[in-house]
Amino acid sequence: MGLDPDDLYEVDSDVPDLTGAVLMHHFDGFMDAGSAGRLLAEHLLGGEHRVIARFDVDRLIDYRSRRPTMTYAVDHWEDYDAPELVVHLLHDGDGTPFLLLSGPEPDHDWERFCRAVRNLVERWGVRLTAGFHGIPMGAPHTRPLGVTAHATRKDLVGDHQPLPNRLQVPGSLAALLEYRLGEWGHDAAGFAAHVPHYLAQSTYPAASLIVLDALSRATGLSLAEGELRAAAELADAEINRQVAESDEIADVVRALERQYDTFIEASERGSLLAESVEHMPTAEELGSQFERFLAEQNGDER
């Protein structure tokens, strides 16, 4: 209980003044439908950046549950893909510095890790910490993607619509970090892109784009879309091609569209009751059909 959280990391000796900077974070290992968070993290790190803090993964990661990749060449071990949990220093389109904490979600010492991040937040004068990832939703890919936003203060959520329910879900480090930072008086937020659940296991760049936009508006940073836009257009074109080649799947998509439109219409009227919903397949049933179809298509391509 008395272990010093500062022992979990090392900080570069040459860190500029970061007062008022934003710290974003994405951890591999928790739910990330459509790889929305991973793709966005890779996109942000596609430009110039450098590591300014490094966490001790030997203390935080269970190697036997997530074995790192090693490369064997003929008669010797050639490479080791060592896990890294680091803080990167980046700059947006206007030259404003911001930070990205990324790497595998720690298996151990969550509370100690949160205290370590708090110490870095206070050391650098971070004004906002923000996480991002994707979650599966019963919605068609032909309708606008949504975002679930949550934060330690209501005004940080912006104009995002809140979920109508109170939920109990499996915990994650990102959620605990946001929760603890709020308790400690620091601003923190999280943004989850709504990914059609039949695409949850696919790579879906459109979801990364919607989170990028949410982060830009929440932080005021100028974050360029770059190659994400082109990747999203290619992915959407491929999905539409597969749908067009199957009358059965086209019917499934249309049914999902009707369910989605009925829900939106009822929401705007202030009532979520609609007779037609009772006679329609659930989003899970429709989505499972579509997911099976896409899996079959991928199997054929192999």
PAVOMI-426694 format. One record per residue (C-alpha): residue number from 1; residue in one letter; x, y, z. Coordinates in nm, 3 decimals. Each point is the difference from the previous one (the first is absolute). Example, Ala and Ser with C-alpha at 12.3 -4.5 7.8 and 13.67 -1.06 7.14 Angstrom:
<tinu 1; "a"; <1.230; -0.450; 0.780>>
<tinu 2; "s"; <0.137; 0.344; -0.066>>
//
This chain:
<tinu 1; "m"; <0.000; 0.000; 0.000>>
<tinu 2; "g"; <0.289; 0.235; 0.070>>
<tinu 3; "l"; <0.186; -0.054; -0.327>>
<tinu 4; "d"; <0.103; 0.324; -0.168>>
<tinu 5; "p"; <-0.188; 0.044; -0.333>>
<tinu 6; "d"; <0.290; 0.205; -0.135>>
<tinu 7; "d"; <0.206; -0.321; -0.005>>
<tinu 8; "l"; <-0.221; -0.124; -0.284>>
<tinu 9; "y"; <0.139; 0.238; -0.263>>
<tinu 10; "e"; <0.299; 0.195; -0.124>>
<tinu 11; "v"; <-0.028; 0.348; -0.147>>
<tinu 12; "d"; <0.224; 0.147; -0.267>>
<tinu 13; "s"; <0.237; 0.266; 0.130>>
<tinu 14; "d"; <-0.088; 0.240; -0.282>>
<tinu 15; "v"; <-0.376; 0.059; 0.019>>
<tinu 16; "p"; <-0.127; 0.344; -0.108>>
<tinu 17; "d"; <-0.259; 0.203; 0.191>>
<tinu 18; "l"; <-0.329; -0.187; -0.049>>
<tinu 19; "t"; <-0.226; 0.216; 0.215>>
<tinu 20; "g"; <-0.355; -0.020; -0.137>>
<tinu 21; "a"; <0.071; -0.299; -0.225>>
<tinu 22; "v"; <-0.245; -0.284; -0.068>>
<tinu 23; "l"; <0.090; -0.359; 0.087>>
<tinu 24; "m"; <-0.176; -0.259; -0.216>>
<tinu 25; "h"; <0.019; -0.371; 0.076>>
<tinu 26; "h"; <-0.081; -0.331; -0.165>>
<tinu 27; "f"; <0.081; -0.341; 0.146>>
<tinu 28; "d"; <0.003; -0.321; -0.204>>
<tinu 29; "g"; <-0.181; -0.292; 0.155>>
<tinu 30; "f"; <-0.341; 0.142; 0.089>>
<tinu 31; "m"; <-0.305; 0.026; -0.227>>
<tinu 32; "d"; <0.080; 0.183; -0.323>>
<tinu 33; "a"; <-0.268; -0.076; -0.259>>
<tinu 34; "g"; <0.114; 0.060; -0.356>>
<tinu 35; "s"; <0.350; 0.063; 0.138>>
<tinu 36; "a"; <-0.115; 0.361; 0.023>>
<tinu 37; "g"; <0.239; 0.094; 0.279>>
<tinu 38; "r"; <0.298; -0.190; -0.132>>
<tinu 39; "l"; <-0.032; 0.148; -0.348>>
<tinu 40; "l"; <-0.031; 0.350; 0.141>>
<tinu 41; "a"; <0.303; -0.043; 0.224>>
<tinu 42; "e"; <0.203; -0.126; -0.297>>
<tinu 43; "h"; <-0.125; 0.293; -0.207>>
<tinu 44; "l"; <0.105; 0.254; 0.262>>
<tinu 45; "l"; <0.342; -0.162; 0.027>>
<tinu 46; "g"; <0.044; 0.007; -0.377>>
<tinu 47; "g"; <0.158; 0.342; 0.019>>
<tinu 48; "e"; <0.299; 0.134; 0.191>>
<tinu 49; "h"; <0.004; -0.093; 0.369>>
<tinu 50; "r"; <0.230; -0.109; 0.279>>
<tinu 51; "v"; <-0.029; -0.196; 0.322>>
<tinu 52; "i"; <0.029; 0.210; 0.317>>
<tinu 53; "a"; <-0.104; -0.255; 0.262>>
<tinu 54; "r"; <0.025; -0.377; 0.016>>
<tinu 55; "f"; <-0.180; -0.236; 0.239>>
<tinu 56; "d"; <0.155; -0.314; 0.148>>
<tinu 57; "v"; <-0.188; -0.271; -0.190>>
<tinu 58; "d"; <0.180; -0.277; 0.192>>
<tinu 59; "r"; <-0.202; 0.106; 0.303>>
<tinu 60; "l"; <-0.327; 0.066; -0.179>>
<tinu 61; "i"; <-0.038; -0.269; -0.269>>
<tinu 62; "d"; <-0.072; -0.372; 0.034>>
<tinu 63; "y"; <0.220; -0.138; -0.277>>
<tinu 64; "r"; <-0.149; -0.349; 0.024>>
<tinu 65; "s"; <-0.352; 0.125; -0.073>>
<tinu 66; "r"; <0.114; 0.223; -0.288>>
<tinu 67; "r"; <0.321; -0.148; -0.132>>
<tinu 68; "p"; <0.205; 0.246; -0.207>>
<tinu 69; "t"; <0.100; -0.106; -0.351>>
<tinu 70; "m"; <0.351; -0.126; -0.067>>
<tinu 71; "t"; <0.149; -0.065; -0.344>>
<tinu 72; "y"; <0.202; -0.313; -0.066>>
<tinu 73; "a"; <0.225; -0.001; -0.308>>
<tinu 74; "v"; <0.155; -0.333; -0.113>>
<tinu 75; "d"; <0.220; -0.066; 0.302>>
<tinu 76; "h"; <-0.034; 0.297; 0.235>>
<tinu 77; "w"; <-0.244; 0.243; 0.161>>
<tinu 78; "e"; <0.005; 0.309; -0.219>>
<tinu 79; "d"; <-0.242; 0.240; 0.166>>
<tinu 80; "y"; <-0.216; 0.060; 0.307>>
<tinu 81; "d"; <-0.310; 0.220; -0.020>>
<tinu 82; "a"; <0.028; 0.142; 0.351>>
<tinu 83; "p"; <-0.321; 0.153; 0.141>>
<tinu 84; "e"; <0.015; 0.373; 0.068>>
<tinu 85; "l"; <-0.224; 0.220; 0.212>>
<tinu 86; "v"; <0.117; 0.353; -0.068>>
<tinu 87; "v"; <-0.100; 0.365; -0.017>>
<tinu 88; "h"; <0.062; 0.162; -0.338>>
<tinu 89; "l"; <0.040; 0.374; -0.058>>
<tinu 90; "l"; <-0.173; 0.114; -0.320>>
<tinu 91; "h"; <-0.114; 0.328; -0.158>>
<tinu 92; "d"; <-0.325; 0.079; -0.179>>
<tinu 93; "g"; <-0.041; 0.187; -0.329>>
<tinu 94; "d"; <0.052; 0.334; 0.175>>
<tinu 95; "g"; <0.311; -0.113; 0.184>>
<tinu 96; "t"; <-0.177; -0.043; 0.334>>
<tinu 97; "p"; <0.159; -0.277; 0.209>>
<tinu 98; "f"; <-0.209; -0.290; 0.129>>
<tinu 99; "l"; <0.072; -0.342; 0.148>>
<tinu 100; "l"; <-0.100; -0.356; -0.078>>
<tinu 101; "l"; <0.035; -0.282; 0.253>>
<tinu 102; "s"; <-0.024; -0.330; -0.183>>
<tinu 103; "g"; <0.091; -0.365; 0.032>>
<tinu 104; "p"; <-0.141; -0.318; 0.152>>
<tinu 105; "e"; <-0.254; 0.036; 0.281>>
<tinu 106; "p"; <0.185; -0.090; 0.322>>
<tinu 107; "d"; <-0.094; -0.330; 0.163>>
<tinu 108; "h"; <0.118; 0.106; 0.346>>
<tinu 109; "d"; <0.008; 0.298; 0.235>>
<tinu 110; "w"; <-0.288; 0.196; -0.152>>
<tinu 111; "e"; <-0.034; 0.232; 0.299>>
<tinu 112; "r"; <0.372; 0.063; 0.016>>
<tinu 113; "f"; <0.009; 0.063; -0.375>>
<tinu 114; "c"; <-0.284; 0.254; 0.032>>
<tinu 115; "r"; <0.192; 0.181; 0.273>>
<tinu 116; "a"; <0.307; 0.002; -0.224>>
<tinu 117; "v"; <-0.199; 0.159; -0.284>>
<tinu 118; "r"; <-0.142; 0.255; 0.245>>
<tinu 119; "n"; <0.355; 0.093; 0.101>>
<tinu 120; "l"; <0.091; 0.054; -0.366>>
<tinu 121; "v"; <-0.317; 0.204; -0.058>>
<tinu 122; "e"; <0.092; 0.226; 0.291>>
<tinu 123; "r"; <0.369; 0.010; -0.089>>
<tinu 124; "w"; <-0.069; 0.118; -0.354>>
<tinu 125; "g"; <-0.308; 0.215; 0.069>>
<tinu 126; "v"; <-0.231; -0.207; -0.222>>
<tinu 127; "r"; <-0.342; 0.165; -0.034>>
<tinu 128; "l"; <-0.198; -0.297; -0.136>>
<tinu 129; "t"; <0.048; -0.375; -0.027>>
<tinu 130; "a"; <-0.203; -0.178; -0.271>>
<tinu 131; "g"; <-0.033; -0.365; -0.097>>
<tinu 132; "f"; <-0.149; -0.151; -0.315>>
<tinu 133; "h"; <-0.110; -0.336; -0.140>>
<tinu 134; "g"; <-0.287; -0.169; -0.190>>
<tinu 135; "i"; <-0.308; -0.181; 0.131>>
<tinu 136; "p"; <-0.242; -0.224; -0.195>>
<tinu 137; "m"; <-0.348; 0.137; -0.065>>
<tinu 138; "g"; <-0.313; -0.133; -0.170>>
<tinu 139; "a"; <0.006; 0.253; -0.282>>
<tinu 140; "p"; <0.057; -0.029; -0.376>>
<tinu 141; "h"; <0.314; 0.129; -0.167>>
<tinu 142; "t"; <-0.217; 0.205; -0.236>>
<tinu 143; "r"; <-0.105; 0.241; 0.275>>
<tinu 144; "p"; <0.211; 0.263; 0.179>>
<tinu 145; "l"; <0.226; -0.143; 0.268>>
<tinu 146; "g"; <-0.057; 0.114; 0.354>>
<tinu 147; "v"; <0.234; 0.061; 0.292>>
<tinu 148; "t"; <-0.054; -0.068; 0.367>>
<tinu 149; "a"; <0.177; 0.265; 0.206>>
<tinu 150; "h"; <0.056; 0.005; 0.374>>
<tinu 151; "a"; <0.202; 0.227; 0.224>>
<tinu 152; "t"; <0.071; 0.113; 0.352>>
<tinu 153; "r"; <-0.203; 0.318; -0.064>>
<tinu 154; "k"; <-0.318; 0.031; -0.207>>
<tinu 155; "d"; <0.122; 0.293; -0.207>>
<tinu 156; "l"; <0.290; -0.211; -0.128>>
<tinu 157; "v"; <-0.245; -0.233; -0.176>>
<tinu 158; "g"; <-0.115; 0.273; -0.240>>
<tinu 159; "d"; <-0.307; -0.066; -0.213>>
<tinu 160; "h"; <0.037; -0.380; -0.002>>
<tinu 161; "q"; <-0.319; -0.178; 0.100>>
<tinu 162; "p"; <0.028; -0.192; 0.329>>
<tinu 163; "l"; <-0.097; -0.366; 0.030>>
<tinu 164; "p"; <-0.349; -0.037; 0.152>>
<tinu 165; "n"; <0.096; -0.288; 0.228>>
<tinu 166; "r"; <0.201; -0.072; 0.311>>
<tinu 167; "l"; <0.236; -0.286; -0.079>>
<tinu 168; "q"; <0.241; -0.228; 0.180>>
<tinu 169; "v"; <0.279; -0.116; -0.230>>
<tinu 170; "p"; <0.339; -0.169; 0.034>>
<tinu 171; "g"; <0.257; 0.255; 0.108>>
<tinu 172; "s"; <0.293; 0.126; -0.203>>
<tinu 173; "l"; <0.310; 0.196; 0.086>>
<tinu 174; "a"; <-0.114; 0.289; -0.221>>
<tinu 175; "a"; <-0.331; 0.022; 0.187>>
<tinu 176; "l"; <0.169; -0.023; 0.341>>
<tinu 177; "l"; <0.253; 0.267; -0.099>>
<tinu 178; "e"; <-0.278; 0.240; -0.100>>
<tinu 179; "y"; <-0.190; -0.077; 0.321>>
<tinu 180; "r"; <0.301; 0.049; 0.228>>
<tinu 181; "l"; <0.113; 0.320; -0.172>>
<tinu 182; "g"; <-0.347; 0.141; 0.060>>
<tinu 183; "e"; <0.027; -0.088; 0.369>>
<tinu 184; "w"; <0.336; 0.176; 0.011>>
<tinu 185; "g"; <-0.143; 0.318; -0.154>>
<tinu 186; "h"; <0.138; -0.038; -0.353>>
<tinu 187; "d"; <-0.201; 0.029; -0.321>>
<tinu 188; "a"; <-0.028; -0.328; -0.189>>
<tinu 189; "a"; <-0.221; -0.130; -0.279>>
<tinu 190; "g"; <-0.052; -0.299; -0.226>>
<tinu 191; "f"; <-0.142; -0.046; -0.350>>
<tinu 192; "a"; <-0.130; -0.329; -0.142>>
<tinu 193; "a"; <-0.092; -0.029; -0.368>>
<tinu 194; "h"; <-0.315; -0.200; -0.080>>
<tinu 195; "v"; <0.104; -0.281; -0.233>>
<tinu 196; "p"; <-0.261; -0.219; -0.175>>
<tinu 197; "h"; <0.036; -0.322; 0.194>>
<tinu 198; "y"; <0.032; -0.211; -0.314>>
<tinu 199; "l"; <0.318; 0.200; -0.070>>
<tinu 200; "a"; <0.132; -0.011; 0.356>>
<tinu 201; "q"; <0.268; -0.258; -0.084>>
<tinu 202; "s"; <0.102; 0.179; -0.318>>
<tinu 203; "t"; <0.221; 0.301; -0.052>>
<tinu 204; "y"; <-0.241; 0.293; -0.040>>
<tinu 205; "p"; <0.179; 0.335; -0.058>>
<tinu 206; "a"; <-0.329; 0.196; -0.012>>
<tinu 207; "a"; <-0.029; -0.057; 0.375>>
<tinu 208; "s"; <0.347; 0.145; 0.055>>
<tinu 209; "l"; <-0.101; 0.307; -0.198>>
<tinu 210; "i"; <-0.305; 0.064; 0.216>>
<tinu 211; "v"; <0.211; -0.024; 0.316>>
<tinu 212; "l"; <0.264; 0.228; -0.150>>
<tinu 213; "d"; <-0.268; 0.261; -0.062>>
<tinu 214; "a"; <-0.133; -0.035; 0.357>>
<tinu 215; "l"; <0.350; 0.041; 0.143>>
<tinu 216; "s"; <0.068; 0.304; -0.218>>
<tinu 217; "r"; <-0.316; 0.172; 0.121>>
<tinu 218; "a"; <0.055; -0.093; 0.364>>
<tinu 219; "t"; <0.364; 0.104; 0.014>>
<tinu 220; "g"; <0.017; 0.284; -0.252>>
<tinu 221; "l"; <0.294; -0.171; -0.169>>
<tinu 222; "s"; <0.041; 0.008; -0.378>>
<tinu 223; "l"; <0.019; -0.372; -0.078>>
<tinu 224; "a"; <0.028; -0.081; -0.370>>
<tinu 225; "e"; <-0.190; -0.291; -0.154>>
<tinu 226; "g"; <0.282; -0.084; -0.238>>
<tinu 227; "e"; <-0.012; -0.354; -0.136>>
<tinu 228; "l"; <-0.284; -0.100; 0.234>>
<tinu 229; "r"; <-0.256; 0.154; -0.236>>
<tinu 230; "a"; <0.127; -0.195; -0.299>>
<tinu 231; "a"; <0.015; -0.322; 0.204>>
<tinu 232; "a"; <-0.359; 0.052; 0.115>>
<tinu 233; "e"; <-0.122; 0.055; -0.355>>
<tinu 234; "l"; <0.172; -0.319; -0.118>>
<tinu 235; "a"; <-0.145; -0.203; 0.286>>
<tinu 236; "d"; <-0.352; 0.136; -0.059>>
<tinu 237; "a"; <0.027; -0.078; -0.370>>
<tinu 238; "e"; <0.097; -0.360; 0.076>>
<tinu 239; "i"; <-0.288; -0.044; 0.245>>
<tinu 240; "n"; <-0.247; 0.144; -0.250>>
<tinu 241; "r"; <0.136; -0.230; -0.271>>
<tinu 242; "q"; <-0.060; -0.304; 0.216>>
<tinu 243; "v"; <-0.350; 0.117; 0.087>>
<tinu 244; "a"; <-0.085; 0.065; -0.366>>
<tinu 245; "e"; <0.100; -0.355; -0.091>>
<tinu 246; "s"; <-0.249; -0.159; 0.240>>
<tinu 247; "d"; <-0.376; 0.062; -0.001>>
<tinu 248; "e"; <-0.022; -0.172; 0.337>>
<tinu 249; "i"; <0.249; 0.234; 0.164>>
<tinu 250; "a"; <-0.152; 0.303; -0.173>>
<tinu 251; "d"; <-0.330; -0.094; 0.168>>
<tinu 252; "v"; <0.177; -0.021; 0.335>>
<tinu 253; "v"; <0.151; 0.346; -0.045>>
<tinu 254; "r"; <-0.337; 0.147; -0.097>>
<tinu 255; "a"; <-0.158; -0.155; 0.309>>
<tinu 256; "l"; <0.273; 0.150; 0.218>>
<tinu 257; "e"; <-0.058; 0.336; -0.169>>
<tinu 258; "r"; <-0.373; -0.018; 0.077>>
<tinu 259; "q"; <0.069; -0.086; 0.362>>
<tinu 260; "y"; <0.253; 0.281; 0.029>>
<tinu 261; "d"; <-0.232; 0.255; -0.167>>
<tinu 262; "t"; <-0.291; -0.107; 0.219>>
<tinu 263; "f"; <0.211; 0.046; 0.311>>
<tinu 264; "i"; <0.122; 0.345; -0.109>>
<tinu 265; "e"; <-0.353; 0.110; -0.090>>
<tinu 266; "a"; <-0.135; -0.121; 0.334>>
<tinu 267; "s"; <0.284; 0.171; 0.184>>
<tinu 268; "e"; <-0.078; 0.331; -0.168>>
<tinu 269; "r"; <-0.365; -0.036; 0.102>>
<tinu 270; "g"; <0.108; -0.065; 0.356>>
<tinu 271; "s"; <-0.125; -0.359; -0.001>>
<tinu 272; "l"; <0.191; -0.319; -0.068>>
<tinu 273; "l"; <-0.319; -0.204; -0.049>>
<tinu 274; "a"; <-0.082; -0.099; -0.357>>
<tinu 275; "e"; <-0.224; -0.284; -0.114>>
<tinu 276; "s"; <0.222; -0.093; -0.290>>
<tinu 277; "v"; <0.296; -0.078; 0.224>>
<tinu 278; "e"; <-0.189; -0.288; 0.163>>
<tinu 279; "h"; <-0.027; -0.184; -0.332>>
<tinu 280; "m"; <0.356; 0.055; -0.117>>
<tinu 281; "p"; <0.302; -0.223; 0.061>>
<tinu 282; "t"; <0.229; 0.131; 0.270>>
<tinu 283; "a"; <0.321; 0.179; -0.092>>
<tinu 284; "e"; <0.192; -0.297; 0.138>>
<tinu 285; "e"; <-0.185; -0.244; -0.226>>
<tinu 286; "l"; <0.048; 0.212; -0.308>>
<tinu 287; "g"; <0.359; 0.079; 0.083>>
<tinu 288; "s"; <0.089; -0.365; 0.056>>
<tinu 289; "q"; <-0.128; -0.082; -0.349>>
<tinu 290; "f"; <0.211; 0.275; -0.151>>
<tinu 291; "e"; <0.305; -0.100; 0.202>>
<tinu 292; "r"; <-0.030; -0.360; -0.121>>
<tinu 293; "f"; <-0.030; 0.124; -0.357>>
<tinu 294; "l"; <0.316; 0.212; 0.023>>
<tinu 295; "a"; <0.187; -0.290; 0.159>>
<tinu 296; "e"; <-0.105; -0.225; -0.287>>
<tinu 297; "q"; <0.115; 0.259; -0.251>>
<tinu 298; "n"; <0.340; 0.029; 0.168>>
<tinu 299; "g"; <0.024; -0.379; -0.004>>
<tinu 300; "d"; <-0.067; -0.012; -0.372>>
<tinu 301; "e"; <0.269; 0.257; -0.067>>
<tinu 302; "r"; <0.256; -0.218; 0.174>>
//
